[in-house]
Amino acid sequence: MTHPSTPADVASTTSSAGVLGRIAQLDGSLSEALTRVAAQVLADPGAAARSTIVELAERSGTSPASITRFCRTLGFDGYAALRVAIATETGRAEAQHGMGWHTDIGRPIRPDDPLDRVLGHVLNAELAALQDTAQQLDVSVVARAARAITDARRVDLYGVGGSALVVGDLHMSLHRIGVPAWVWNEVHGALASAALLGEGDVAVGFSHSGATVETVEMLAEAGSCGALTIAVTSFPGSHIAEVADIVLTSATRANTSQADVMAARHSQMLVAELLYLAVAQRSFPRTVSSFQTTAQAVAGHRRAGPGATPPGAFADV
């Protein structure tokens, strides 16, 4: 049986923090009119914060009623509250990173850009995505997911493409502390494994877009067999969220440059790392014992020197 997700399970917030990231996440799940409003706000947040509701409606080719619906979709009572939230976020960003912050974040890397400019663009994209993820993530939902993984008889991890790198790292971390976890990047093996899951098992699927057909199919199969399902995605209204019991959202910006693609992946890694640490905390005695056992197992393959691993620690995490 597929377990339906509920609003309480979606890691999100209605505070001013991360409002631009939340608007970007709604892309693809809005009506045509609200999509135009979102695009206008993201294109020039500063102007949106200074505009009246009529001015924003005119620039986006919509109506004041559409602006009001857009605000309520984000959880704000009205346009005044949204303006304050946008002004607060853009003002904070400008104070911390300079007037060109939002402009540079959305700027694709050009072939003739000097490397220091490329480095700055990549760094800005990474920091923005990580900050947005941290601000919007509901840690109580992460704790619920960690509790399920800690108590699970078996844990399946699903992810393809770029998400395969994230699930591979999470698998190594969980396996190292004694969690019975398996990672699947290929649909045939994943479906066969999912078909053997049941009550007491957990399946975790990673998909940035939430629309990766293979990963959605893997997670849906696991849920239909009775496993508790967890989705990690940048789009809480996506297909993978619909088949999950618990949804953890990583942030993304509405851009397609390489820096933004990398930033989206690292946002997933932040969620995965927090999930792993929460599991490690909940099973502290087992975690410590596993660290000691695994460190001893590889001790003979480490050389003494400046980079040597301290006793009891586990290197190459």
C-alpha positions as CSV (number, residue, x, y, z in Angstrom):
1,M,0.0,0.0,0.0
2,T,1.3,3.5,-0.9
3,H,1.4,5.8,2.1
4,P,0.1,9.3,1.4
5,S,2.2,12.3,2.4
6,T,0.8,15.0,4.5
7,P,1.6,18.7,4.8
8,A,3.1,18.1,8.2
9,D,5.6,15.8,6.6
10,V,6.9,18.3,4.1
11,A,9.9,20.2,5.4
12,S,9.0,23.8,4.7
13,T,8.4,27.1,6.5
14,T,6.3,30.2,6.1
15,S,9.0,32.5,7.7
16,S,10.8,35.2,5.7
17,A,14.0,33.0,5.7
18,G,14.5,31.4,2.3
19,V,11.4,32.8,0.7
20,L,13.1,33.1,-2.7
21,G,14.2,29.5,-2.5
22,R,10.7,28.4,-1.7
23,I,9.4,30.4,-4.7
24,A,11.9,28.7,-6.9
25,Q,10.8,25.3,-5.6
26,L,7.2,26.0,-6.6
27,D,8.2,26.2,-10.3
28,G,6.3,23.5,-12.2
29,S,3.5,23.1,-9.7
30,L,1.8,26.5,-10.1
31,S,-0.9,27.7,-12.5
32,E,0.2,29.7,-15.6
33,A,-0.7,33.0,-13.9
34,L,1.1,32.2,-10.6
35,T,4.1,30.9,-12.6
36,R,4.4,34.4,-14.2
37,V,4.2,36.0,-10.8
38,A,7.0,33.7,-9.5
39,A,9.2,34.4,-12.5
40,Q,8.8,38.2,-12.1
41,V,9.7,38.0,-8.4
42,L,12.7,35.8,-8.9
43,A,13.9,37.9,-11.9
44,D,14.0,41.1,-9.7
45,P,13.3,40.5,-6.0
46,G,14.3,44.1,-5.1
47,A,11.7,45.5,-7.5
48,A,9.1,43.1,-6.2
49,A,9.7,44.3,-2.6
50,R,9.3,48.0,-3.7
51,S,6.2,47.5,-5.9
52,T,2.6,47.8,-5.1
53,I,0.3,44.9,-5.8
54,V,-1.0,46.6,-8.9
55,E,2.5,47.3,-10.2
56,L,3.6,43.7,-9.8
57,A,0.4,42.5,-11.4
58,E,1.0,44.7,-14.4
59,R,4.7,43.6,-14.8
60,S,3.8,39.9,-14.5
61,G,0.8,40.2,-16.9
62,T,-1.6,39.0,-14.2
63,S,-4.1,40.6,-11.8
64,P,-4.1,41.7,-8.1
65,A,-6.2,38.6,-7.3
66,S,-3.5,36.4,-8.8
67,I,-0.9,38.1,-6.6
68,T,-3.0,37.5,-3.6
69,R,-3.4,33.8,-4.5
70,F,0.4,33.6,-5.0
71,C,1.0,35.1,-1.5
72,R,-1.4,32.6,0.1
73,T,0.2,29.7,-1.7
74,L,3.5,30.7,0.1
75,G,1.7,30.9,3.4
76,F,1.5,34.7,3.7
77,D,-1.7,36.5,4.6
78,G,-1.3,39.0,1.8
79,Y,1.1,41.0,-0.4
80,A,2.3,43.3,2.4
81,A,3.7,40.3,4.3
82,L,5.4,38.9,1.2
83,R,7.0,42.3,0.4
84,V,8.4,42.4,3.9
85,A,9.8,38.9,3.6
86,I,11.4,39.5,0.3
87,A,12.9,42.9,1.5
88,T,14.3,41.2,4.6
89,E,15.9,38.4,2.6
90,T,17.4,40.6,-0.1
91,G,18.5,43.2,2.4
92,R,20.3,40.5,4.4
93,A,22.0,39.1,1.3
94,E,23.1,42.5,0.1
95,A,24.6,43.4,3.5
96,Q,26.5,40.1,3.7
97,H,27.6,39.6,0.2
98,G,27.3,42.9,-1.7
99,M,24.7,44.4,-4.1
100,G,25.5,42.0,-6.9
101,W,24.8,38.9,-5.0
102,H,21.4,37.9,-6.5
103,T,22.4,39.1,-9.9
104,D,25.6,37.0,-9.8
105,I,23.9,33.9,-8.5
106,G,21.7,33.8,-11.6
107,R,24.5,34.5,-14.0
108,P,25.6,31.6,-16.2
109,I,29.3,31.0,-16.5
110,R,30.6,32.2,-19.8
111,P,33.5,30.7,-21.8
112,D,35.5,34.0,-21.4
113,D,35.0,34.4,-17.7
114,P,38.3,34.5,-15.7
115,L,38.7,31.7,-13.2
116,D,38.3,34.0,-10.2
117,R,34.9,35.0,-11.5
118,V,34.0,31.4,-12.1
119,L,35.1,30.5,-8.6
120,G,33.0,33.3,-7.1
121,H,30.0,32.2,-9.1
122,V,30.3,28.6,-7.9
123,L,30.9,29.6,-4.3
124,N,27.9,31.9,-4.3
125,A,25.6,29.3,-5.8
126,E,26.8,26.7,-3.2
127,L,26.4,29.0,-0.3
128,A,22.9,30.2,-1.4
129,A,21.7,26.7,-1.9
130,L,23.0,25.4,1.4
131,Q,21.7,28.4,3.3
132,D,18.3,28.1,1.7
133,T,18.2,24.4,2.6
134,A,19.2,25.0,6.2
135,Q,16.6,27.7,6.6
136,Q,13.6,25.8,5.1
137,L,14.4,22.3,6.5
138,D,12.1,21.1,9.2
139,V,14.4,19.2,11.6
140,S,11.4,17.5,13.3
141,V,10.7,15.8,10.0
142,V,14.4,14.8,9.7
143,A,14.2,13.4,13.2
144,R,11.1,11.3,12.3
145,A,13.0,9.9,9.3
146,A,16.1,9.2,11.4
147,R,13.9,7.3,13.9
148,A,12.5,5.2,11.2
149,I,15.9,4.3,9.8
150,T,17.3,3.6,13.2
151,D,14.5,1.1,14.0
152,A,14.4,-0.4,10.5
153,R,15.0,-4.1,9.8
154,R,16.4,-3.1,6.4
155,V,17.0,0.2,4.6
156,D,17.0,0.5,0.8
157,L,18.5,3.6,-0.8
158,Y,17.5,4.6,-4.4
159,G,19.1,7.2,-6.7
160,V,20.2,7.5,-10.3
161,G,22.4,10.0,-12.2
162,G,23.8,12.7,-10.0
163,S,21.7,11.5,-7.0
164,A,23.5,8.2,-7.2
165,L,26.6,9.9,-5.8
166,V,24.6,11.2,-2.8
167,V,23.0,7.9,-2.0
168,G,26.3,6.1,-2.4
169,D,27.9,8.4,0.2
170,L,24.9,8.0,2.6
171,H,25.0,4.2,2.2
172,M,28.7,4.2,3.2
173,S,28.0,6.3,6.2
174,L,25.0,4.3,7.4
175,H,26.7,0.9,6.8
176,R,29.7,2.0,8.8
177,I,27.6,2.5,11.9
178,G,25.9,-0.8,11.6
179,V,22.7,0.2,9.8
180,P,21.6,-2.7,7.4
181,A,21.5,-0.5,4.3
182,W,21.6,-1.4,0.6
183,V,22.1,1.1,-2.3
184,W,20.5,0.7,-5.7
185,N,21.2,2.8,-8.8
186,E,19.7,0.4,-11.4
187,V,16.0,-0.1,-11.7
188,H,15.8,-3.9,-12.2
189,G,17.8,-4.7,-9.1
190,A,16.0,-1.9,-7.1
191,L,12.6,-3.2,-8.0
192,A,13.5,-6.7,-7.1
193,S,14.8,-5.5,-3.7
194,A,11.8,-3.3,-3.1
195,A,9.5,-6.2,-3.8
196,L,11.0,-8.0,-0.8
197,L,10.5,-5.2,1.6
198,G,7.7,-5.1,4.1
199,E,6.5,-3.7,7.4
200,G,9.5,-2.6,9.5
201,D,11.6,-1.7,6.4
202,V,12.5,1.7,5.1
203,A,13.1,2.9,1.6
204,V,14.8,6.3,0.8
205,G,14.7,7.8,-2.7
206,F,16.7,10.8,-3.8
207,S,15.6,12.8,-6.9
208,H,16.4,16.5,-7.3
209,S,13.5,17.1,-9.7
210,G,11.2,14.6,-8.0
211,A,10.3,13.4,-11.5
212,T,13.0,10.8,-12.2
213,V,10.9,7.9,-13.5
214,E,13.1,5.1,-12.2
215,T,13.5,6.5,-8.7
216,V,9.8,7.2,-8.4
217,E,9.0,3.7,-9.5
218,M,11.5,2.2,-7.0
219,L,10.0,4.1,-4.1
220,A,6.4,3.4,-5.1
221,E,7.1,-0.3,-5.3
222,A,8.7,-0.2,-1.8
223,G,5.7,1.6,-0.4
224,S,3.2,-0.8,-2.0
225,C,5.0,-3.7,-0.3
226,G,4.5,-2.0,3.1
227,A,7.9,-0.3,3.7
228,L,7.9,3.3,5.1
229,T,9.1,5.6,2.3
230,I,11.2,8.7,2.5
231,A,11.8,11.1,-0.4
232,V,14.6,13.7,-0.7
233,T,13.8,16.3,-3.4
234,S,13.9,20.0,-4.2
235,F,10.2,20.0,-5.2
236,P,7.8,19.0,-2.5
237,G,4.9,18.9,-5.0
238,S,6.6,16.4,-7.3
239,H,5.8,12.9,-8.2
240,I,8.3,11.3,-5.8
241,A,6.7,13.3,-2.9
242,E,3.3,11.9,-3.8
243,V,4.5,8.3,-3.2
244,A,6.4,9.1,0.0
245,D,5.4,9.0,3.7
246,I,8.1,11.5,4.6
247,V,9.4,14.3,2.4
248,L,12.6,16.1,3.1
249,T,13.3,19.1,0.8
250,S,16.6,20.5,-0.3
251,A,16.7,24.0,-1.8
252,T,17.4,24.9,-5.4
253,R,17.5,28.1,-7.5
254,A,15.6,28.5,-10.7
255,N,18.8,28.4,-12.9
256,T,20.5,25.8,-15.1
257,S,24.2,26.7,-14.9
258,Q,26.7,24.1,-13.9
259,A,27.2,25.9,-10.6
260,D,23.5,25.6,-9.8
261,V,23.4,21.9,-10.7
262,M,26.4,21.3,-8.4
263,A,24.7,23.4,-5.7
264,A,21.5,21.3,-5.9
265,R,23.5,18.1,-5.4
266,H,25.4,19.5,-2.4
267,S,22.1,20.6,-0.9
268,Q,21.0,17.0,-1.2
269,M,24.3,16.0,0.5
270,L,23.5,18.4,3.4
271,V,20.2,16.7,4.0
272,A,21.8,13.3,3.7
273,E,24.5,14.2,6.2
274,L,22.1,15.6,8.7
275,L,20.0,12.5,8.4
276,Y,23.0,10.3,8.9
277,L,24.1,12.3,12.0
278,A,20.6,12.1,13.4
279,V,20.7,8.3,13.1
280,A,24.2,8.1,14.6
281,Q,22.9,10.2,17.6
282,R,19.9,7.9,18.1
283,S,22.1,4.8,18.1
284,F,25.1,6.2,20.0
285,P,26.4,3.0,21.6
286,R,26.2,1.1,18.3
287,T,27.8,4.0,16.5
288,V,30.8,4.2,18.8
289,S,31.3,0.4,18.8
290,S,31.1,0.3,15.0
291,F,33.6,3.1,14.6
292,Q,36.1,1.3,16.8
293,T,35.6,-2.0,15.0
294,T,36.0,-0.5,11.5
295,A,39.0,1.6,12.5
296,Q,40.7,-1.5,13.8
297,A,39.9,-3.4,10.6
298,V,41.7,-0.9,8.4
299,A,44.4,0.2,10.9
300,G,47.0,-1.9,9.1
301,H,46.5,0.0,5.9
302,R,47.3,3.4,7.4
303,R,50.8,5.0,7.5
304,A,52.1,7.0,10.4
305,G,52.7,10.7,9.7
306,P,51.1,14.1,9.7
307,G,47.9,12.8,8.1
308,A,47.6,9.8,10.3
309,T,44.2,9.0,11.7
310,P,43.8,9.5,15.5
311,P,43.2,6.4,17.5
312,G,39.5,5.4,17.3
313,A,38.7,7.8,14.5
314,F,37.5,6.8,11.0
315,A,39.2,8.5,8.1
316,D,38.2,9.0,4.5
317,V,34.6,9.7,5.5
